[in-house]
């Protein structure tokens, strides 16, 4: 689990990332130990994940609780490790394994920041106060997250924008495929 000092540094790094300031990378521990500690964010991010998955959708009535829990846990764990493992394999293939491992800390912190904002949008939507404006906020967040992730991977991996964009496409495709394969079969088509 990241320390308090590491969390404060990560917040400074995220602020710089939001300004497209390439010095954001200096605020994250890019060592293998720092990358490993950043996976400790999985624990406090669980409520955010549950809000994103279940706040505006309901489970199909014929699906038992054990299946919902099992599928949700598998989805959560895979969503945290699938792209990082692929990133390391790609990094190894293009002789940038150290940069790929170094990217994981900032990638994980950025992911939690996105989950936080996304959860806020979902909770705002549940109030009904914003109407269809929430849909625009969701689309804006998705587009912004893709742009920022391209910048993040370009800087940390030392790639061009094309290579970073390809990595983001892989990440986005994996995330969406994981949801479709695991979560959509247990969700109801109608929201209660």
BELNORGI-V568401 format. One record per pair of residues at least 24 apart in sequence whose ideal C-beta (glycine too) atoms are under 7 Angstrom apart, sorted by the first residue. I is the first residue (numbers start at 1). J is the second residue. D is the distance in Angstrom with one decimal. If there is no record, write none. Layout:
{{I	J	D} {I	J	D}}
//
This chain:
{{1	37	6.6} {1	40	3.5} {2	37	5.1} {2	38	6.4} {2	40	5.9} {2	41	6.8} {6	37	7.0} {10	109	4.5} {13	106	6.4} {14	109	6.3} {14	110	6.7} {14	113	5.5} {17	110	6.7} {17	148	6.3} {17	152	6.3} {20	151	5.9} {22	155	4.9} {24	106	7.0} {25	106	6.5} {25	155	5.6} {25	156	5.6} {28	105	4.3} {28	106	4.3} {28	109	6.7} {29	105	5.5} {30	102	3.3} {30	105	6.1} {32	101	5.5} {34	105	4.8} {35	101	5.2} {35	104	3.8} {35	105	5.1} {38	104	6.1} {38	105	4.3} {38	108	4.0} {38	109	6.3} {39	80	6.6} {39	108	6.4} {41	108	5.5} {41	109	7.0} {41	112	5.1} {42	80	5.4} {45	112	5.1} {45	115	5.7} {48	115	4.1} {48	116	6.0} {48	119	4.7} {49	76	5.5} {49	115	6.6} {51	119	4.3} {51	122	5.6} {51	123	6.6} {52	115	6.5} {52	118	5.6} {52	119	5.9} {52	122	6.1} {53	183	6.4} {55	122	4.6} {55	123	6.7} {55	126	5.9} {56	122	5.9} {56	125	6.2} {56	126	6.7} {56	191	6.1} {57	187	5.0} {57	191	6.1} {58	188	4.6} {58	191	6.0} {58	192	4.5} {59	186	5.8} {59	187	6.4} {59	188	6.3} {60	186	6.0} {60	187	6.4} {60	188	4.5} {61	188	7.0} {63	186	4.7} {67	186	6.4} {68	186	5.7} {71	182	5.2} {71	183	6.6} {71	186	5.6} {74	182	6.2} {75	178	6.1} {75	182	4.5} {75	183	5.7} {78	178	5.8} {79	175	6.5} {79	178	6.1} {82	174	5.5} {82	178	6.9} {83	171	4.6} {83	174	5.6} {86	170	6.5} {87	167	6.8} {96	157	5.9} {96	158	6.6} {99	156	6.2} {99	157	4.9} {99	158	5.6} {100	157	6.5} {102	156	6.0} {103	153	6.3} {103	156	4.0} {103	157	5.7} {106	152	5.9} {106	156	6.0} {107	152	6.6} {110	148	6.9} {110	149	7.0} {110	152	6.0} {114	145	5.2} {117	141	6.0} {146	172	6.7}}
//
